[in-house]
């Protein structure tokens, strides 16, 4: 248990410094913009197509947001609690 706890502490330390590569994120967003522009360019301009393209773009942006949030599980908009780790550390210190 102490080894697993040490690994988790090391993982928390490492996650404070790592993030996704900004050039990769920029290229992904640029590629998605081009894809959605091409979809909109070749589709007829009616309400159904515009609403569908908007919902698809919203779902893709939400997926990218969730992926970026999972890189930092202990901070950000969606967080997991660090209380179980703190409780385990308190029991190990006794």
C-alpha angles and dihedrals in degrees: 000000000000091000091051090048091050090051090050092051090050090049091052090051093049094046090060090067105035128082139152118288110265095215089053091049091047092051091047092052091045091050092049091049090053092048093051092044090053091048090051093045095056099036123087113258104247134127096260094054093045092048092047093049090048093051092047092050090048092051093048092049090048090052091051089048092052092049090052091047091053090060090069109034095169096053139032132055095314110045138172119219120258091200095100090054091048091049091051091050090050091053092048091052093059 
